[in-house]
Amino acid sequence: MKINNPNGVWPTMITLYKESGEIDFDAMGRMVEWFIQNKVDGLFAVCQSSEMFFLSLEERVNLAAFVVEKAAGRVPVIASGHISNAIEDQVRELCAISETGVEAVILISNRLADEDESDEVWMDNAQKLIEQLPEHIAFGIYECPFPYKRLLTPSVLKWCADTGKFFFLKDTSCDIEMIKEKLEVIEGTSLKLFNANTATLLETLKLGANGYSGVMANFHPDLYAWLLHNWESHPEEAQHLSDLLSVASFIERQLYPINAKYYQMKEGISSNYYSRARNHAEFTATNQLEVDKLYRLSKELAKQFPNHN
């Protein structure tokens, strides 16, 4: 497996449920179609936004396989899904995910070393993991904030790039200087950097970042698609849109992913905003009103920044 030219917008997909608590695959199918209609470049299924720490291995595998099937080759699909601590358990999880037909399996950076352990321990564990997985598997890395955030240092990132097996990095540093260092290390390699942070996105695109893979693509992916594909040819408009998207992204501080589920209810994708990770009863009427306003703003912005590509 290998992601060919992985650029653009890669949403971190949420998981939608039935009132019974089971995964709502009909709604997930509508979500895949919505993303593709809104010009995303790829799909990141089975990640923290997907509540993967609250899904069984069978559910994680079924979800990845379903997204691959529904995407039907129109956009590439990647997935994570390894949540265990022991290497042998992670091997089992990642092998199962790889067999779903995803383009790459994404390693969670905090699964490969404890918070107080060194980069050397991380690289040693990563090597052990890679050696026990099938040769054909391509990898990515996600600096997942849960249960703790482990940002990759330039030396670790260079090690990953030098293996020739890594093609995707979801960066969550939210730090332009740190991203600049990472881009310098991976320049000319197969490893591509995707920024998860809206405020720093445009500046890092100018530095050579390959795209966006973050929470807000679950709200208005079409606007991110416009920014990613037009920032060079329309710099003034791109700066204006970047400013608006950065302010809109403050809604991440709300009750995510419940607010994204509510937004997608307004799109006709889901019928509820049930979550296993968060208490949906805490999503207040004021929270809903804030998302309502974001929804209206997004629709107005879509008229100003239409995606025809």
N, C-alpha and C positions, 0 to 999 in steps of 0.2 A: 504494500500500500504506500501511496505517496500523494500528498496534496499538491496538485498542480497549480502553481501561481496563486497562493492563498492571500488574496488582498481583499479589502473592503469590509463589509459589515457582517459580523458573525454573532447573532443574538445568543445570549445564554438563556435557553428556553426554560420557562416555568412548567410545572406539571399541574394539569387541571384534573379535578376529581368529580365524581358523582356525589350526590347527597349521601350515599351509602359509605363514602370514603374510598371506594375503588377508583383507579385511574379511569378517567373518561376519555376513551380512545376516539370516540366520535368528535369530541371537542378538540382533542389534540390534532386530529386530521384537519379540522378547520383552521387551527393555528398554523400548521405547516403551509397550507394554501395562502393564508393571509401574509405570512412572511415572504413567500415567493412572489406574490402579487406586489408586495412593497419593495421589491428589488434587492433583497439581501443577497449576499454572495456565498453564504454558507450557514450551517446551523450547528450550534454547540448544544447537543442534547446530553442529558444526564450529568448535570453539574450541580453546584450548590443552589443556584436558582431553581433547579428542578427538585430540590429537597431530597437529594440523593441519599443523605444520611438518615432519612426517614423512609426509604424504600428498601424492600427486600432485594436480594440479588436477582431473583426471578423477575421482579418488577423492573429493575434497572435494565436487565437484558431485553425484556419485552419492549420497554419504552424505546431503547436505542434501535432495535430492529424495526419497530413500527415507524419511527421517523425516517429511517433509511428507505423503507418501502414506500412511504407516502411522498418523499422527496423525489423518488423515481429517477435519480440521476440529474434532475434539473439543477440542483445545487449539492455540493458535497456536504457530508454530515460527519462530525467528529463527536466523541463521547468520552466521558471519564467513568466514574462508577466504582473506583476502588476506594473504599472507606476503612478497610481493616488496618490493624497495626502490624501484624506479622507478615513478613515477605511472602511466605507460602500461601497465605490467604489472598494477598494482593495478586499473586500470579494467577490464582484460580479466577478471581474477579475479572482481571484484565484479559485473560484468554477468552472468557465467556463474552465479554464486550466486543472483542476483536472479531469474533465469529459472526457478529450481526451484520457485517458488511460496511462498517464505518470506515472512513478514509484514514483515520488515525485514532489511537487511544491516548487520552490526556492524563498524564500523571499529576497528582496533587502534590505540590511541593512540600507540604507539611507532613505527608505520610512517610517520607523517606528518612526523617531524623527527628528526634525530640527537640524541643525549643532550645535546650541548653547544649545540644550537640553540635559539633563542628561541621564545616563544609566537607572535610575529609570523610567524615562518617556518612554524610549525605551522598557523596559521589560513590563511596564504596557500596552503599545499599542500592543506589541506582544501577550500578554495574551488575550486582547480583540479580536484580530484578530483570534487567534486560537480557542477561544470559539465560534466564529460565523461560523466556517467552519466545514464541516462534520467530524465526528470522525475518519473515515478511512484514512484521508489524511496524508501522510508523508511529512515532510518538510526538506528543506535545506536552507542555507544562502549564499548569494553572496555579498561580500564587493565591490559593484559596484562603480567605480570612478565617475560616473555621476548621478545626478548633483553635488554631492560632495561625497568624500570617507569617509565612517564611518567604521573604523576598530573596531572590537569587542574586548572589554577588556576581560581578563580572567574571571572576575566575571560574565559578561553577557554570555560568552560562557558556563560557568558552569551551569548557569540558563537554558540555552537552552538544554544542555545535560541532566540535571536532569528532564526535562519534559518527556523524553523518546520519543519525537516526531521528533527529528531532527537527520538526518542521513548523511548530506553532508554539508561541509563548503568549499566554494571557497575562499581561503585566498589570499588577494592582498597586504599584508603588505610589501613583498619583504625584510623581516627582519628576519634573522635566530634566533636571540634571542627571538623575539616576537613569532615566530612560536613555538619555544621550550616551552615557557610558555603555549601556547595554547594546545600543545600536552600533557603536564603534567596535565592540567585541565580536558581534555576529555579522558584520558587514562582509558580503561576498560568500556567505555560507547559505545553506538551505533553511536555516532557522529564521523565521519571520516573527516580528513583534506586533502584537495587537494590544492597544491601550484600552483599559477598562474604564478610564476616567474621562468625563466629558470636558471638564475645565481645561485640561492640558492637551486635549486631543489634537486640535488644529496645529498647535506649536510643535507637537511631536511628529505629525505628518510631514511638516516642513523639514524635520530632522531625518526623516526616512522611515518612520513607522509605517507598517503595512495596512493598518486598519483599526477598527473598533470592535471590541467584544465585551459588551457590558450590559448592565441592568436596563438602561433606558431604551435599548432596542426593543424591549417588550412593550413599550408605549407608542413610540412613533418611529419605527424602523425606516420609513420612507424618507424622513428628514435626515437621518444619519446617512442613508444611501446617497442623497443629493450632495451632502457635504463631502463624503469620501470620493465621489466621482467628479466633483466640480470645483474643488477648492483651488486647484492650480489655474484653471481657465477663468474663474470668476472670483478673484481674491477678495474684493470688497463685499460682495454678497455672502461669501463664505464666512468672513469675519462677523458679519451681522448675524448670520444664522448660528454660528458658534457661540456668540454671546447669549442669544436667546436660549439655546439648548443647555448652556451651562447653568443658567438660572433655573430653567425647568427641571434640571437634574436634582435640585434640592429636594424634590419629592422622594428621592431615594431614602431620605431620612425618616420618612413615614413608615408605615407598617408593611414593608416589602417581604414576601412577594404578593401579599394580599391586595395591595393597591394596584399591582399590575394585573391581577386576575379581575379586579373590578373594572379596570380600563378595558380589558378584553371582553368583558360582559357588554360594554357599550358598543363594541365592534360586532356583537352577535356571535362571538366565538364560544363563550362559556355561559353557563346558567347560574353560577354561584362563585363565591370567592373563598371556598373552603380551603384550608391549609392544614397540613400535618405539622409544619414547623412553627407556625404562629397561631395565636388564638384569634380567629376571625371575629369573635364578639367584641374585640378591642378596636375594631375598625369603625370609628365613630361617624356620625352624620356629617360632622365638619370635615373629617378625612375624605368622605365621599364627595363633598362639595368641592374640595380642593382638586380632586381628580377630575370632576366634571369640568372645572374651569380649564385644567390642563388639556382635556380632550377637545374642548372648543378652540383653544389656542392652537393646538396641533392641526386641526382641520383648516384654520385660517392660514397658517404657515404653509400647509401643503399647497394651497393655491398660489402662494408666492414663489414656492420652490418645487415646481412639478417635476416628477421623475419620468422622463420619456425614454431613458436608455434601456 
